[in-house]
Amino acid sequence: MGRLFWIALGAAAGVLVVRKVTKTAQQYTPEGVAHSLEGVGDAIRDFAGAVREGMDVRENELRVALGVDSGAIDAETARDLIEHPTSHRD
């Protein structure tokens, strides 16, 4: 009875090791690498979308603050202010 227990235990351990090695080896195949990179591409796309959205919000805030859309400042002055923000103004 003792030998049968150890044989069964050894067989179970062998099966678990083979399954783990097979799963790990599959991750390094071209398909496995492509599958793991899918998530990275989605994350980069989401991040880029969030950055674009933030840029749009900030641009609108700046346009309101500078009065570009309301006519408080003309387009040429606004462009000069954007291109040379620290230059002296009259």
Beta strands, then each sheet from edge to edge (+ up, - down):
end
